[in-house]
């Protein structure tokens, strides 16, 4: 009997809606191939909704997300839409905190058929995952800033044993699974600033304690400034990176650039009970409505969602669906059927979506 899953869909702002339509088309194409039904429920939220209604994340939307099997997210926020404190309206951070989505998972890899920004031929073999702690760190200060008149502001970084332990455990388990799948030794690299901050020295201490419980996976550490250099000079040497919230926010954009840009960067925000999947890019208002957006990150985020649902439910058919989507994306680039505009090609959202869905149906 066909199993059914309900997906809360938050398309959001700018190109978020455009790439979400692409994900919907691909998910509709994969369902009959794996014998599973995905009911996608589109829900309002975002900066434009805030302008229209005064509410960025309606309570009804939040309740529907709570009862869904997974959340699929487009992009939210517009540069000119800000709250009273001057920060942008970005409900995705509220969702992370509400659902305790502590693991920000950002996989990056090169695709055959697409050029790499780095000249070294080894760049063709980039395949790494950045795991970002998403509930603590410097982002903990959001909404808690100590504003003292017009002279100074204090934002406090928070690092706890509980939060650091669980993100490091997540990273080591992920590295072990990757080692099995890729047929190579697993490795987790901790990224911190332990030479300056007590909070980061504590993060490293807890990381090293967790590492002793995973002797089959190699472990090392590096300072974030050196890591920014090494990720440009030799990113193919890394496997899984684990780091604090702000460092992860910055480095995840850097690693996306190594494989062509944010349009190639999927992500998942994962907790113990809930998970949200979204492209790592923003709303790109400069190209919104022009059909230029590369939907690849959104399509790969949908595949990540199916993988997570498969693991959570034990339904291997969903893992098969994730693999079908990934192979379809790989095929259309490897065969030169399409090339996104940021790679110097002429193909936009509709072209890439059509090619991927055709490849998926023909697989």
ABEGO torsion letter per residue (X at the ends): XBBBBBBBBBAEBEAAAAAAAAAAAAAAAAAAAAGBBBBBBBBBBEAAAAAAAGBABBAAAAAAAAABABBBBBBBEBAABBBAAGBBBBAAAAAAAAAGBABBBBBBBBBBGBBBABABAAAAABBBBBBBBAABEAAAABGABBBBEAABBBBBBBBBAAAAAAAAAAAAAAAAAAAAAAGBBBBBBBBBBAAABAAAAAAAAAAAAAAAABAABBBBBBBAAAAAAAAAABAAABBBBBBBAAAAAAAAAAAAAAAGEAAABBBBBBBAABBBBBBABBAGAAABGAGABBAAAAAAAAAAAAAAAAAAAGBAAAAAAAAAAAAAAAAAAAAGABBBAAAGBABBAAAAAAAAAAAAAAX
